[in-house]
Amino acid sequence: MPGSRAAALRRAQEAVQGSVGGPARDPARDPAQDDGFSLFDAEEAVIGRADVMLSRLSEVADGVQELAGAYRRGTREQRRLVRMSDRMQLELQRVNQRMAEQQRELQALNAALSGEIEHRTRLEAELRRLIDTDHLTGALTRRRFLEVAELAWPRAAGGACLLMLDLDRFKRINDGHGHAAGDAALVAFAATCRGILRPGDAFGRTGGEEFAILLPETGPDEGLARAEGLRRAVADTPVQTERGALSISVSVGLAACAPGEPLAGALKRADAALYAAKNGGRDRVRAAAAPGTA
């Protein structure tokens, strides 16, 4: 060690001085001898400064080691964070992939649901059409006609006419020409009616060969004229069957709306007028008397 070396040098100097005959240096002695011993003092100073430098270097080395340790710890932490970030990125990619798959599945489900709703809507519309429409003639069923007529029947001021119609001698057509001819007669009659009626008029099949028509916003005279026009159109339109052309006719009973009269009352009056037309010879129109008159 530097300190031990300095002590050894001092002891050697003292030994040399003792061996030459005196414990202390004489000032009158040769200065050259003193110069030789001053080298030990300089070396001791150098050694002392070297000790200080070594001490500082040791401190610096300790700081460097501490810094190196901190750097190693920081590097390990950075690596750990990088690995953690990589795992998080991978997990995020997996989550995004799952979300994309779920989004595709949801879109497929929405498309299937939309298709199912559309299919159900079509089925409901077809079912409603089958319920509301007579499959043979295309006229409204009795139930649906009464619903429409009840809604359109005037409650206060405003005219309306109700027609009850019955194909004449329809049983004779079925018996003499077959049921196919009877169906053809019903189809032709319905087509003739639809060709004459207005968009706001209601046309329904109330029985086998019985039909009803509601003419909103129509007074008695206009209603009678339209009923006569319909009767003539039916008589002038032959029905084509497998056995040839067939003529048909229709009897009509008309009831004009009376103030405050419910639809049920008008139906009874129109039905009574229809029987009067059939009993009067068929192929004709009869108008019902106003309520409360003979």
Beta strands, then each sheet from edge to edge (+ up, - down):
strand 1: 160-167
strand 2: 202-205
strand 3: 210-216
strand 4: 239-241
strand 5: 244-246
strand 6: 250-256
strand 7: 285-287
sheet 1: 2+ 3- 1+ 6- 7-
sheet 2: 4+ 5-
end
